Amino acid sequence: MLVNGKDMNFDDEITVYELLDKMNIESSQVVVEVDLEIINKDEYKQKKLSSESKVEVVRFVGGG
């Protein structure tokens, strides 16, 4: 699968939530797009990713 422009390989099909966990990313601090579709946070544990998925993870950065 392609994540933020980089190839990533996993042995099994994983969910968005599992991907974020493997990347050490807190799900409350990001927006995830899969194949050009923004995924609702309440769907992260159900949304399956395949080896063909194109994923973009966008982090929120605070500042002032």
mmCIF file as Biopython writes it, N, C-alpha, C and O atoms, coordinates in Angstrom:
data_model
#
loop_
_atom_site.group_PDB
_atom_site.id
_atom_site.type_symbol
_atom_site.label_atom_id
_atom_site.label_alt_id
_atom_site.label_comp_id
_atom_site.label_asym_id
_atom_site.label_entity_id
_atom_site.label_seq_id
_atom_site.pdbx_PDB_ins_code
_atom_site.Cartn_x
_atom_site.Cartn_y
_atom_site.Cartn_z
_atom_site.occupancy
_atom_site.B_iso_or_equiv
_atom_site.auth_seq_id
_atom_site.auth_asym_id
_atom_site.pdbx_PDB_model_num
ATOM 1   N N  . MET A ? 1  ? 0.843   -1.168  0.000  1.0 0.0 1  A 1 
ATOM 2   C CA . MET A ? 1  ? 0.000   0.000   0.000  1.0 0.0 1  A 1 
ATOM 3   C C  . MET A ? 1  ? 0.889   1.233   0.000  1.0 0.0 1  A 1 
ATOM 4   O O  . MET A ? 1  ? 2.049   1.176   0.410  1.0 0.0 1  A 1 
ATOM 5   N N  . LEU A ? 2  ? 0.353   2.315   -0.449 1.0 0.0 2  A 1 
ATOM 6   C CA . LEU A ? 2  ? 1.087   3.573   -0.510 1.0 0.0 2  A 1 
ATOM 7   C C  . LEU A ? 2  ? 0.575   4.472   0.609  1.0 0.0 2  A 1 
ATOM 8   O O  . LEU A ? 2  ? -0.612  4.794   0.658  1.0 0.0 2  A 1 
ATOM 9   N N  . VAL A ? 3  ? 1.474   4.877   1.510  1.0 0.0 3  A 1 
ATOM 10  C CA . VAL A ? 3  ? 1.098   5.734   2.635  1.0 0.0 3  A 1 
ATOM 11  C C  . VAL A ? 3  ? 1.941   6.996   2.573  1.0 0.0 3  A 1 
ATOM 12  O O  . VAL A ? 3  ? 3.165   6.945   2.697  1.0 0.0 3  A 1 
ATOM 13  N N  . ASN A ? 4  ? 1.282   8.119   2.382  1.0 0.0 4  A 1 
ATOM 14  C CA . ASN A ? 4  ? 1.964   9.409   2.242  1.0 0.0 4  A 1 
ATOM 15  C C  . ASN A ? 4  ? 3.095   9.326   1.220  1.0 0.0 4  A 1 
ATOM 16  O O  . ASN A ? 4  ? 4.176   9.880   1.421  1.0 0.0 4  A 1 
ATOM 17  N N  . GLY A ? 5  ? 2.824   8.623   0.119  1.0 0.0 5  A 1 
ATOM 18  C CA . GLY A ? 5  ? 3.782   8.534   -0.973 1.0 0.0 5  A 1 
ATOM 19  C C  . GLY A ? 5  ? 4.865   7.482   -0.814 1.0 0.0 5  A 1 
ATOM 20  O O  . GLY A ? 5  ? 5.738   7.368   -1.674 1.0 0.0 5  A 1 
ATOM 21  N N  . LYS A ? 6  ? 4.829   6.704   0.277  1.0 0.0 6  A 1 
ATOM 22  C CA . LYS A ? 6  ? 5.847   5.676   0.512  1.0 0.0 6  A 1 
ATOM 23  C C  . LYS A ? 6  ? 5.200   4.296   0.516  1.0 0.0 6  A 1 
ATOM 24  O O  . LYS A ? 6  ? 4.115   4.109   1.067  1.0 0.0 6  A 1 
ATOM 25  N N  . ASP A ? 7  ? 5.880   3.329   -0.108 1.0 0.0 7  A 1 
ATOM 26  C CA . ASP A ? 7  ? 5.389   1.952   -0.095 1.0 0.0 7  A 1 
ATOM 27  C C  . ASP A ? 7  ? 5.515   1.360   1.298  1.0 0.0 7  A 1 
ATOM 28  O O  . ASP A ? 7  ? 6.560   1.478   1.939  1.0 0.0 7  A 1 
ATOM 29  N N  . MET A ? 8  ? 4.437   0.717   1.769  1.0 0.0 8  A 1 
ATOM 30  C CA . MET A ? 8  ? 4.450   0.001   3.040  1.0 0.0 8  A 1 
ATOM 31  C C  . MET A ? 8  ? 3.821   -1.359  2.793  1.0 0.0 8  A 1 
ATOM 32  O O  . MET A ? 8  ? 2.825   -1.473  2.079  1.0 0.0 8  A 1 
ATOM 33  N N  . ASN A ? 9  ? 4.408   -2.388  3.387  1.0 0.0 9  A 1 
ATOM 34  C CA . ASN A ? 9  ? 3.897   -3.747  3.224  1.0 0.0 9  A 1 
ATOM 35  C C  . ASN A ? 9  ? 3.540   -4.334  4.579  1.0 0.0 9  A 1 
ATOM 36  O O  . ASN A ? 9  ? 4.271   -4.167  5.556  1.0 0.0 9  A 1 
ATOM 37  N N  . PHE A ? 10 ? 2.399   -5.027  4.625  1.0 0.0 10 A 1 
ATOM 38  C CA . PHE A ? 10 ? 1.950   -5.698  5.836  1.0 0.0 10 A 1 
ATOM 39  C C  . PHE A ? 10 ? 1.555   -7.120  5.466  1.0 0.0 10 A 1 
ATOM 40  O O  . PHE A ? 10 ? 1.064   -7.369  4.365  1.0 0.0 10 A 1 
ATOM 41  N N  . ASP A ? 11 ? 1.770   -8.051  6.391  1.0 0.0 11 A 1 
ATOM 42  C CA . ASP A ? 11 ? 1.464   -9.456  6.131  1.0 0.0 11 A 1 
ATOM 43  C C  . ASP A ? 11 ? -0.029  -9.692  5.940  1.0 0.0 11 A 1 
ATOM 44  O O  . ASP A ? 11 ? -0.439  -10.500 5.107  1.0 0.0 11 A 1 
ATOM 45  N N  . ASP A ? 12 ? -0.836  -8.978  6.719  1.0 0.0 12 A 1 
ATOM 46  C CA . ASP A ? 12 ? -2.282  -9.168  6.683  1.0 0.0 12 A 1 
ATOM 47  C C  . ASP A ? 12 ? -2.973  -7.868  6.308  1.0 0.0 12 A 1 
ATOM 48  O O  . ASP A ? 12 ? -2.381  -6.790  6.362  1.0 0.0 12 A 1 
ATOM 49  N N  . GLU A ? 13 ? -4.239  -7.993  5.928  1.0 0.0 13 A 1 
ATOM 50  C CA . GLU A ? 13 ? -5.073  -6.818  5.722  1.0 0.0 13 A 1 
ATOM 51  C C  . GLU A ? 13 ? -5.236  -6.130  7.077  1.0 0.0 13 A 1 
ATOM 52  O O  . GLU A ? 13 ? -5.500  -6.792  8.081  1.0 0.0 13 A 1 
ATOM 53  N N  . ILE A ? 14 ? -5.080  -4.820  7.109  1.0 0.0 14 A 1 
ATOM 54  C CA . ILE A ? 14 ? -5.185  -4.103  8.376  1.0 0.0 14 A 1 
ATOM 55  C C  . ILE A ? 14 ? -6.219  -2.991  8.247  1.0 0.0 14 A 1 
ATOM 56  O O  . ILE A ? 14 ? -6.629  -2.624  7.146  1.0 0.0 14 A 1 
ATOM 57  N N  . THR A ? 15 ? -6.628  -2.468  9.393  1.0 0.0 15 A 1 
ATOM 58  C CA . THR A ? 15 ? -7.567  -1.351  9.411  1.0 0.0 15 A 1 
ATOM 59  C C  . THR A ? 15 ? -6.796  -0.037  9.483  1.0 0.0 15 A 1 
ATOM 60  O O  . THR A ? 15 ? -5.591  -0.019  9.735  1.0 0.0 15 A 1 
ATOM 61  N N  . VAL A ? 16 ? -7.509  1.051   9.259  1.0 0.0 16 A 1 
ATOM 62  C CA . VAL A ? 16 ? -6.906  2.376   9.398  1.0 0.0 16 A 1 
ATOM 63  C C  . VAL A ? 16 ? -6.356  2.535   10.814 1.0 0.0 16 A 1 
ATOM 64  O O  . VAL A ? 16 ? -5.244  3.030   10.996 1.0 0.0 16 A 1 
ATOM 65  N N  . TYR A ? 17 ? -7.128  2.118   11.811 1.0 0.0 17 A 1 
ATOM 66  C CA . TYR A ? 17 ? -6.700  2.231   13.207 1.0 0.0 17 A 1 
ATOM 67  C C  . TYR A ? 17 ? -5.393  1.467   13.447 1.0 0.0 17 A 1 
ATOM 68  O O  . TYR A ? 17 ? -4.489  1.982   14.106 1.0 0.0 17 A 1 
ATOM 69  N N  . GLU A ? 18 ? -5.291  0.253   12.921 1.0 0.0 18 A 1 
ATOM 70  C CA . GLU A ? 18 ? -4.077  -0.553  13.092 1.0 0.0 18 A 1 
ATOM 71  C C  . GLU A ? 18 ? -2.886  0.090   12.386 1.0 0.0 18 A 1 
ATOM 72  O O  . GLU A ? 18 ? -1.767  0.051   12.897 1.0 0.0 18 A 1 
ATOM 73  N N  . LEU A ? 19 ? -3.122  0.676   11.222 1.0 0.0 19 A 1 
ATOM 74  C CA . LEU A ? 19 ? -2.048  1.374   10.511 1.0 0.0 19 A 1 
ATOM 75  C C  . LEU A ? 19 ? -1.518  2.528   11.350 1.0 0.0 19 A 1 
ATOM 76  O O  . LEU A ? 19 ? -0.306  2.681   11.507 1.0 0.0 19 A 1 
ATOM 77  N N  . LEU A ? 20 ? -2.420  3.336   11.888 1.0 0.0 20 A 1 
ATOM 78  C CA . LEU A ? 20 ? -1.990  4.466   12.714 1.0 0.0 20 A 1 
ATOM 79  C C  . LEU A ? 20 ? -1.217  3.978   13.933 1.0 0.0 20 A 1 
ATOM 80  O O  . LEU A ? 20 ? -0.216  4.584   14.317 1.0 0.0 20 A 1 
ATOM 81  N N  . ASP A ? 21 ? -1.675  2.889   14.541 1.0 0.0 21 A 1 
ATOM 82  C CA . ASP A ? 21 ? -0.982  2.321   15.698 1.0 0.0 21 A 1 
ATOM 83  C C  . ASP A ? 21 ? 0.430   1.879   15.323 1.0 0.0 21 A 1 
ATOM 84  O O  . ASP A ? 21 ? 1.373   2.140   16.070 1.0 0.0 21 A 1 
ATOM 85  N N  . LYS A ? 22 ? 0.590   1.222   14.191 1.0 0.0 22 A 1 
ATOM 86  C CA . LYS A ? 22 ? 1.917   0.776   13.739 1.0 0.0 22 A 1 
ATOM 87  C C  . LYS A ? 22 ? 2.835   1.959   13.437 1.0 0.0 22 A 1 
ATOM 88  O O  . LYS A ? 22 ? 4.056   1.854   13.550 1.0 0.0 22 A 1 
ATOM 89  N N  . MET A ? 23 ? 2.232   3.085   13.053 1.0 0.0 23 A 1 
ATOM 90  C CA . MET A ? 23 ? 3.006   4.287   12.744 1.0 0.0 23 A 1 
ATOM 91  C C  . MET A ? 23 ? 3.200   5.174   13.977 1.0 0.0 23 A 1 
ATOM 92  O O  . MET A ? 23 ? 3.792   6.249   13.883 1.0 0.0 23 A 1 
ATOM 93  N N  . ASN A ? 24 ? 2.695   4.716   15.143 1.0 0.0 24 A 1 
ATOM 94  C CA . ASN A ? 24 ? 2.770   5.479   16.397 1.0 0.0 24 A 1 
ATOM 95  C C  . ASN A ? 24 ? 2.136   6.858   16.259 1.0 0.0 24 A 1 
ATOM 96  O O  . ASN A ? 24 ? 2.694   7.862   16.702 1.0 0.0 24 A 1 
ATOM 97  N N  . ILE A ? 25 ? 0.965   6.886   15.640 1.0 0.0 25 A 1 
ATOM 98  C CA . ILE A ? 25 ? 0.233   8.132   15.438 1.0 0.0 25 A 1 
ATOM 99  C C  . ILE A ? 25 ? -1.075  8.060   16.212 1.0 0.0 25 A 1 
ATOM 100 O O  . ILE A ? 25 ? -1.819  7.086   16.096 1.0 0.0 25 A 1 
ATOM 101 N N  . GLU A ? 26 ? -1.354  9.087   16.998 1.0 0.0 26 A 1 
ATOM 102 C CA . GLU A ? 26 ? -2.595  9.191   17.759 1.0 0.0 26 A 1 
ATOM 103 C C  . GLU A ? 26 ? -3.730  9.538   16.795 1.0 0.0 26 A 1 
ATOM 104 O O  . GLU A ? 26 ? -3.667  10.553  16.100 1.0 0.0 26 A 1 
ATOM 105 N N  . SER A ? 27 ? -4.755  8.706   16.754 1.0 0.0 27 A 1 
ATOM 106 C CA . SER A ? 27 ? -5.828  8.877   15.769 1.0 0.0 27 A 1 
ATOM 107 C C  . SER A ? 27 ? -6.602  10.181  15.936 1.0 0.0 27 A 1 
ATOM 108 O O  . SER A ? 27 ? -7.193  10.673  14.975 1.0 0.0 27 A 1 
ATOM 109 N N  . SER A ? 28 ? -6.607  10.740  17.128 1.0 0.0 28 A 1 
ATOM 110 C CA . SER A ? 28 ? -7.348  11.986  17.353 1.0 0.0 28 A 1 
ATOM 111 C C  . SER A ? 28 ? -6.641  13.201  16.759 1.0 0.0 28 A 1 
ATOM 112 O O  . SER A ? 28 ? -7.231  14.278  16.685 1.0 0.0 28 A 1 
ATOM 113 N N  . GLN A ? 29 ? -5.391  13.046  16.337 1.0 0.0 29 A 1 
ATOM 114 C CA . GLN A ? 29 ? -4.603  14.176  15.848 1.0 0.0 29 A 1 
ATOM 115 C C  . GLN A ? 29 ? -4.424  14.184  14.336 1.0 0.0 29 A 1 
ATOM 116 O O  . GLN A ? 29 ? -3.614  14.950  13.814 1.0 0.0 29 A 1 
ATOM 117 N N  . VAL A ? 30 ? -5.176  13.334  13.623 1.0 0.0 30 A 1 
ATOM 118 C CA . VAL A ? 30 ? -4.984  13.233  12.177 1.0 0.0 30 A 1 
ATOM 119 C C  . VAL A ? 30 ? -6.317  13.121  11.436 1.0 0.0 30 A 1 
ATOM 120 O O  . VAL A ? 30 ? -7.363  12.834  12.017 1.0 0.0 30 A 1 
ATOM 121 N N  . VAL A ? 31 ? -6.228  13.358  10.145 1.0 0.0 31 A 1 
ATOM 122 C CA . VAL A ? 31 ? -7.302  13.034  9.211  1.0 0.0 31 A 1 
ATOM 123 C C  . VAL A ? 31 ? -6.711  12.021  8.242  1.0 0.0 31 A 1 
ATOM 124 O O  . VAL A ? 31 ? -5.576  12.175  7.789  1.0 0.0 31 A 1 
ATOM 125 N N  . VAL A ? 32 ? -7.484  10.983  7.924  1.0 0.0 32 A 1 
ATOM 126 C CA . VAL A ? 32 ? -6.995  9.938   7.031  1.0 0.0 32 A 1 
ATOM 127 C C  . VAL A ? 32 ? -7.862  9.896   5.775  1.0 0.0 32 A 1 
ATOM 128 O O  . VAL A ? 32 ? -9.092  9.883   5.836  1.0 0.0 32 A 1 
ATOM 129 N N  . GLU A ? 33 ? -7.176  9.876   4.639  1.0 0.0 33 A 1 
ATOM 130 C CA . GLU A ? 33 ? -7.841  9.741   3.344  1.0 0.0 33 A 1 
ATOM 131 C C  . GLU A ? 33 ? -7.402  8.412   2.738  1.0 0.0 33 A 1 
ATOM 132 O O  . GLU A ? 33 ? -6.210  8.107   2.693  1.0 0.0 33 A 1 
ATOM 133 N N  . VAL A ? 34 ? -8.363  7.628   2.273  1.0 0.0 34 A 1 
ATOM 134 C CA . VAL A ? 34 ? -8.068  6.351   1.624  1.0 0.0 34 A 1 
ATOM 135 C C  . VAL A ? 34 ? -8.683  6.381   0.226  1.0 0.0 34 A 1 
ATOM 136 O O  . VAL A ? 34 ? -9.893  6.538   0.067  1.0 0.0 34 A 1 
ATOM 137 N N  . ASP A ? 35 ? -7.838  6.229   -0.765 1.0 0.0 35 A 1 
ATOM 138 C CA . ASP A ? 35 ? -8.294  6.231   -2.162 1.0 0.0 35 A 1 
ATOM 139 C C  . ASP A ? 35 ? -9.184  7.436   -2.458 1.0 0.0 35 A 1 
ATOM 140 O O  . ASP A ? 35 ? -10.263 7.307   -3.036 1.0 0.0 35 A 1 
ATOM 141 N N  . LEU A ? 36 ? -8.704  8.611   -2.048 1.0 0.0 36 A 1 
ATOM 142 C CA . LEU A ? 36 ? -9.343  9.910   -2.294 1.0 0.0 36 A 1 
ATOM 143 C C  . LEU A ? 36 ? -10.633 10.133  -1.506 1.0 0.0 36 A 1 
ATOM 144 O O  . LEU A ? 36 ? -11.396 11.045  -1.825 1.0 0.0 36 A 1 
ATOM 145 N N  . GLU A ? 37 ? -10.888 9.319   -0.487 1.0 0.0 37 A 1 
ATOM 146 C CA . GLU A ? 37 ? -12.075 9.463   0.354  1.0 0.0 37 A 1 
ATOM 147 C C  . GLU A ? 37 ? -11.647 9.690   1.802  1.0 0.0 37 A 1 
ATOM 148 O O  . GLU A ? 37 ? -10.897 8.891   2.362  1.0 0.0 37 A 1 
ATOM 149 N N  . ILE A ? 38 ? -12.127 10.787  2.412  1.0 0.0 38 A 1 
ATOM 150 C CA . ILE A ? 38 ? -11.818 11.052  3.819  1.0 0.0 38 A 1 
ATOM 151 C C  . ILE A ? 38 ? -12.622 10.081  4.676  1.0 0.0 38 A 1 
ATOM 152 O O  . ILE A ? 38 ? -13.829 9.922   4.495  1.0 0.0 38 A 1 
ATOM 153 N N  . ILE A ? 39 ? -11.929 9.436   5.611  1.0 0.0 39 A 1 
ATOM 154 C CA . ILE A ? 39 ? -12.547 8.430   6.472  1.0 0.0 39 A 1 
ATOM 155 C C  . ILE A ? 39 ? -12.927 9.078   7.801  1.0 0.0 39 A 1 
ATOM 156 O O  . ILE A ? 39 ? -12.106 9.748   8.427  1.0 0.0 39 A 1 
ATOM 157 N N  . ASN A ? 40 ? -14.186 8.876   8.234  1.0 0.0 40 A 1 
ATOM 158 C CA . ASN A ? 40 ? -14.621 9.383   9.535  1.0 0.0 40 A 1 
ATOM 159 C C  . ASN A ? 40 ? -13.878 8.642   10.641 1.0 0.0 40 A 1 
ATOM 160 O O  . ASN A ? 40 ? -13.614 7.445   10.532 1.0 0.0 40 A 1 
ATOM 161 N N  . LYS A ? 41 ? -13.547 9.367   11.702 1.0 0.0 41 A 1 
ATOM 162 C CA . LYS A ? 41 ? -12.797 8.764   12.810 1.0 0.0 41 A 1 
ATOM 163 C C  . LYS A ? 41 ? -13.513 7.546   13.401 1.0 0.0 41 A 1 
ATOM 164 O O  . LYS A ? 41 ? -12.864 6.590   13.826 1.0 0.0 41 A 1 
ATOM 165 N N  . ASP A ? 42 ? -14.839 7.579   13.429 1.0 0.0 42 A 1 
ATOM 166 C CA . ASP A ? 42 ? -15.570 6.447   14.000 1.0 0.0 42 A 1 
ATOM 167 C C  . ASP A ? 42 ? -15.540 5.206   13.102 1.0 0.0 42 A 1 
ATOM 168 O O  . ASP A ? 42 ? -16.046 4.152   13.488 1.0 0.0 42 A 1 
ATOM 169 N N  . GLU A ? 43 ? -14.952 5.326   11.911 1.0 0.0 43 A 1 
ATOM 170 C CA . GLU A ? 43 ? -14.817 4.186   10.998 1.0 0.0 43 A 1 
ATOM 171 C C  . GLU A ? 43 ? -13.395 3.621   10.967 1.0 0.0 43 A 1 
ATOM 172 O O  . GLU A ? 43 ? -13.149 2.636   10.271 1.0 0.0 43 A 1 
ATOM 173 N N  . TYR A ? 44 ? -12.453 4.218   11.702 1.0 0.0 44 A 1 
ATOM 174 C CA . TYR A ? 44 ? -11.050 3.798   11.646 1.0 0.0 44 A 1 
ATOM 175 C C  . TYR A ? 44 ? -10.863 2.326   11.999 1.0 0.0 44 A 1 
ATOM 176 O O  . TYR A ? 44 ? -10.013 1.662   11.406 1.0 0.0 44 A 1 
ATOM 177 N N  . LYS A ? 45 ? -11.632 1.800   12.949 1.0 0.0 45 A 1 
ATOM 178 C CA . LYS A ? 45 ? -11.453 0.406   13.374 1.0 0.0 45 A 1 
ATOM 179 C C  . LYS A ? 45 ? -12.121 -0.584  12.425 1.0 0.0 45 A 1 
ATOM 180 O O  . LYS A ? 45 ? -11.835 -1.780  12.483 1.0 0.0 45 A 1 
ATOM 181 N N  . GLN A ? 46 ? -13.010 -0.103  11.548 1.0 0.0 46 A 1 
ATOM 182 C CA . GLN A ? 46 ? -13.699 -0.983  10.612 1.0 0.0 46 A 1 
ATOM 183 C C  . GLN A ? 46 ? -13.143 -0.907  9.195  1.0 0.0 46 A 1 
ATOM 184 O O  . GLN A ? 46 ? -13.215 -1.886  8.452  1.0 0.0 46 A 1 
ATOM 185 N N  . LYS A ? 47 ? -12.592 0.235   8.810  1.0 0.0 47 A 1 
ATOM 186 C CA . LYS A ? 47 ? -12.151 0.445   7.426  1.0 0.0 47 A 1 
ATOM 187 C C  . LYS A ? 47 ? -10.902 -0.382  7.143  1.0 0.0 47 A 1 
ATOM 188 O O  . LYS A ? 47 ? -9.837  -0.123  7.702  1.0 0.0 47 A 1 
ATOM 189 N N  . LYS A ? 48 ? -11.042 -1.383  6.267  1.0 0.0 48 A 1 
ATOM 190 C CA . LYS A ? 48 ? -9.928  -2.261  5.896  1.0 0.0 48 A 1 
ATOM 191 C C  . LYS A ? 48 ? -9.110  -1.636  4.776  1.0 0.0 48 A 1 
ATOM 192 O O  . LYS A ? 48 ? -9.649  -0.990  3.877  1.0 0.0 48 A 1 
ATOM 193 N N  . LEU A ? 49 ? -7.813  -1.839  4.846  1.0 0.0 49 A 1 
ATOM 194 C CA . LEU A ? 49 ? -6.891  -1.372  3.820  1.0 0.0 49 A 1 
ATOM 195 C C  . LEU A ? 49 ? -6.329  -2.578  3.083  1.0 0.0 49 A 1 
ATOM 196 O O  . LEU A ? 49 ? -6.048  -3.613  3.687  1.0 0.0 49 A 1 
ATOM 197 N N  . SER A ? 50 ? -6.170  -2.436  1.783  1.0 0.0 50 A 1 
ATOM 198 C CA . SER A ? 50 ? -5.602  -3.526  0.986  1.0 0.0 50 A 1 
ATOM 199 C C  . SER A ? 50 ? -4.213  -3.128  0.504  1.0 0.0 50 A 1 
ATOM 200 O O  . SER A ? 50 ? -3.768  -1.999  0.714  1.0 0.0 50 A 1 
ATOM 201 N N  . SER A ? 51 ? -3.546  -4.057  -0.135 1.0 0.0 51 A 1 
ATOM 202 C CA . SER A ? 51 ? -2.210  -3.768  -0.661 1.0 0.0 51 A 1 
ATOM 203 C C  . SER A ? 51 ? -2.268  -2.720  -1.765 1.0 0.0 51 A 1 
ATOM 204 O O  . SER A ? 51 ? -1.247  -2.116  -2.091 1.0 0.0 51 A 1 
ATOM 205 N N  . GLU A ? 52 ? -3.440  -2.494  -2.342 1.0 0.0 52 A 1 
ATOM 206 C CA . GLU A ? 52 ? -3.617  -1.507  -3.409 1.0 0.0 52 A 1 
ATOM 207 C C  . GLU A ? 52 ? -4.065  -0.139  -2.892 1.0 0.0 52 A 1 
ATOM 208 O O  . GLU A ? 52 ? -4.185  0.805   -3.673 1.0 0.0 52 A 1 
ATOM 209 N N  . SER A ? 53 ? -4.314  -0.021  -1.586 1.0 0.0 53 A 1 
ATOM 210 C CA . SER A ? 53 ? -4.817  1.237   -1.025 1.0 0.0 53 A 1 
ATOM 211 C C  . SER A ? 53 ? -3.793  2.355   -1.146 1.0 0.0 53 A 1 
ATOM 212 O O  . SER A ? 53 ? -2.586  2.138   -1.030 1.0 0.0 53 A 1 
ATOM 213 N N  . LYS A ? 54 ? -4.306  3.553   -1.381 1.0 0.0 54 A 1 
ATOM 214 C CA . LYS A ? 54 ? -3.487  4.765   -1.369 1.0 0.0 54 A 1 
ATOM 215 C C  . LYS A ? 54 ? -3.981  5.602   -0.202 1.0 0.0 54 A 1 
ATOM 216 O O  . LYS A ? 54 ? -5.113  6.085   -0.206 1.0 0.0 54 A 1 
ATOM 217 N N  . VAL A ? 55 ? -3.119  5.770   0.800  1.0 0.0 55 A 1 
ATOM 218 C CA . VAL A ? 55 ? -3.499  6.396   2.060  1.0 0.0 55 A 1 
ATOM 219 C C  . VAL A ? 55 ? -2.712  7.682   2.263  1.0 0.0 55 A 1 
ATOM 220 O O  . VAL A ? 55 ? -1.503  7.733   2.037  1.0 0.0 55 A 1 
ATOM 221 N N  . GLU A ? 56 ? -3.416  8.712   2.690  1.0 0.0 56 A 1 
ATOM 222 C CA . GLU A ? 56 ? -2.769  9.960   3.095  1.0 0.0 56 A 1 
ATOM 223 C C  . GLU A ? 56 ? -3.156  10.213  4.541  1.0 0.0 56 A 1 
ATOM 224 O O  . GLU A ? 56 ? -4.338  10.206  4.885  1.0 0.0 56 A 1 
ATOM 225 N N  . VAL A ? 57 ? -2.156  10.437  5.390  1.0 0.0 57 A 1 
ATOM 226 C CA . VAL A ? 57 ? -2.373  10.758  6.796  1.0 0.0 57 A 1 
ATOM 227 C C  . VAL A ? 57 ? -1.908  12.191  6.990  1.0 0.0 57 A 1 
ATOM 228 O O  . VAL A ? 57 ? -0.737  12.512  6.788  1.0 0.0 57 A 1 
ATOM 229 N N  . VAL A ? 58 ? -2.850  13.055  7.390  1.0 0.0 58 A 1 
ATOM 230 C CA . VAL A ? 58 ? -2.542  14.472  7.569  1.0 0.0 58 A 1 
ATOM 231 C C  . VAL A ? 58 ? -2.630  14.795  9.053  1.0 0.0 58 A 1 
ATOM 232 O O  . VAL A ? 58 ? -3.671  14.603  9.683  1.0 0.0 58 A 1 
ATOM 233 N N  . ARG A ? 59 ? -1.517  15.290  9.606  1.0 0.0 59 A 1 
ATOM 234 C CA . ARG A ? 59 ? -1.464  15.641  11.029 1.0 0.0 59 A 1 
ATOM 235 C C  . ARG A ? 59 ? -1.830  17.097  11.242 1.0 0.0 59 A 1 
ATOM 236 O O  . ARG A ? 59 ? -1.532  17.961  10.417 1.0 0.0 59 A 1 
ATOM 237 N N  . PHE A ? 60 ? -2.488  17.350  12.374 1.0 0.0 60 A 1 
ATOM 238 C CA . PHE A ? 60 ? -2.780  18.714  12.784 1.0 0.0 60 A 1 
ATOM 239 C C  . PHE A ? 60 ? -1.614  19.224  13.606 1.0 0.0 60 A 1 
ATOM 240 O O  . PHE A ? 60 ? -1.105  18.517  14.475 1.0 0.0 60 A 1 
ATOM 241 N N  . VAL A ? 61 ? -1.191  20.442  13.338 1.0 0.0 61 A 1 
ATOM 242 C CA . VAL A ? 61 ? -0.095  21.052  14.081 1.0 0.0 61 A 1 
ATOM 243 C C  . VAL A ? 61 ? -0.604  22.354  14.669 1.0 0.0 61 A 1 
ATOM 244 O O  . VAL A ? 61 ? -1.087  23.229  13.951 1.0 0.0 61 A 1 
ATOM 245 N N  . GLY A ? 62 ? -0.489  22.472  15.988 1.0 0.0 62 A 1 
ATOM 246 C CA . GLY A ? 62 ? -0.918  23.696  16.649 1.0 0.0 62 A 1 
ATOM 247 C C  . GLY A ? 62 ? 0.179   24.742  16.620 1.0 0.0 62 A 1 
ATOM 248 O O  . GLY A ? 62 ? 1.365   24.427  16.524 1.0 0.0 62 A 1 
ATOM 249 N N  . GLY A ? 63 ? -0.229  25.944  16.703 1.0 0.0 63 A 1 
ATOM 250 C CA . GLY A ? 63 ? 0.742   27.032  16.705 1.0 0.0 63 A 1 
ATOM 251 C C  . GLY A ? 63 ? 0.049   28.321  17.086 1.0 0.0 63 A 1 
ATOM 252 O O  . GLY A ? 63 ? -1.164  28.373  17.288 1.0 0.0 63 A 1 
ATOM 253 N N  . GLY A ? 64 ? 0.839   29.330  17.174 1.0 0.0 64 A 1 
ATOM 254 C CA . GLY A ? 64 ? 0.181   30.572  17.532 1.0 0.0 64 A 1 
ATOM 255 C C  . GLY A ? 64 ? 1.015   31.766  17.288 1.0 0.0 64 A 1 
ATOM 256 O O  . GLY A ? 64 ? 0.579   32.887  17.548 1.0 0.0 64 A 1 
#
